[in-house]
């Protein structure tokens, strides 16, 4: 009986060692505030957000960038959107990017968690061919 248990244990150990490791997906809607002592001007951050990808202010409904990352700067604030978790291009709706109280992350949720201070958050979806979008604010 003991011999059978040892064989089962060794088989399981060898099987798990042979499986390839998969990278973990980023945690969604979890703010990472990097330096709350740095105070940015929130209006500058809002203007920088709307400047991403050449501008998403007004009637434009999507941020579509044929690159893995896009950055915009206004006054004291730099905003960067980056495709993560397998994404190579950005294709996210303006509403999802901004958040508007969504439990799926967004710029407003990042500002609520960190204030107008440097930090980042991953928003679910919005990257192609698959993946998520990381939104980050930092000092310009």
N, C-alpha and C positions, 0 to 999 in steps of 0.2 A: 504494500500500500504506500509506503514512504517513497519507494522507487517511482511509482506512478506520479506522485505529487511533484517530485523533483523534475521528471520529464515534462510535465505540463508547465511548470514554472519556467524551465529553460526554453521551452518552445515559445512561450509568450514573450520572454525576454528577447529572443532572437528575432521574432516577428516585429516587435516594436522598434528594434534597432535598425531594421531594414526599411522601414517606412520613411519616405522623404518628409522633411520638415516644411511646413507651410508658414509663411509670415502671418502674424496676427493682423487683423484689420484694426484700424485706429478706433479708439473709443469715441463714440458719437456724443455730441452735445456735452462734452466735458471741457470746461474752460481751464486753460493752463495760463494763469496770470504770472508773468515772468518778473515784473518789477513794479509793484503797486506804488512805490515811492516816486516814480516818474509820472508826472501829470501832463497829459496831452490835452489839447483843446478839442472837445467832442465835435464841434462844428467842422473843424479841419478833418477829422476822421470820417465824418459823414460825406464831406465833399470828395475826399480821396476814394471812398467806396464807390461813389457815382462816377468816378473817373476811370475805373477799371476797364480794361479792354477797349480803350478809346472813348469810353463814355456810355453809361447806361441810364442817364437822367431822362426824365420825361416819359414818353410813350414806349420806349424800348422795354421789352418784356424778358429778354434773355441775355445772359453774359455768355457769349460763344467766342472762344479763343482757341485757335489752332496751335496751341502750345501748352506745356504742362503748368506754366505759371504766368501770372500777370500782376503788375504792381502799379500803383498810382500814389502820388504824393501831393499833399496840400498842407501848406503851413507847417505845423509841428508834427504832422502825422503821415505815416506810410502804411498803406493797406496792401496786403498781398493775398491773392487767391492761388492755391496750388492744388492740382489734381494729385491725389494720393491713393494708396491701396490698389494699385494696378491701373489707375487712370493715366492717360497720356495727353488728353485734351480736356478743355473745360466747356461744359454745356449745361448751365444751371439757370433755372428761372430766377428772375429778379426777386420775386417774393420769397423763394426758398433761401436765396443768398442773404436777403435782409433779415429774415426770421419772422418778424411780426408775431412774437409769442409762440412760435412753433416749438414743439418738444423735440424737433429734429435738428436743433441748432440754429445758427444764423448769426449775423452780425449784431443784431440787437441783443441776443442772448449773451454774446461775448461782452458787450458793453455793460450789460446788467451785472454780470459776474465780476468783471475786472475794473469797471469804471473806464474812463478814458485813459487807461494805462496799458503798457505793452502786454500782449498775451495772444493766445491762439485757441481755436476751437475747430473741430471737424464736423462738417455738415454732411448728413447722409445723402448719398447720391450726387449727381451733377457732374460726374467725370465719365469720359468715354475712353475705351470701350466698356469699362466698368470702373467702379471705385467711387470715392468720395472727394469732397472739396475741403481743404483746410483754409480757414480764413485767419489772417494774422494782422495785428496792428503793432506798430513799433514807432519809435521816434524817427523823424525825418532827418 
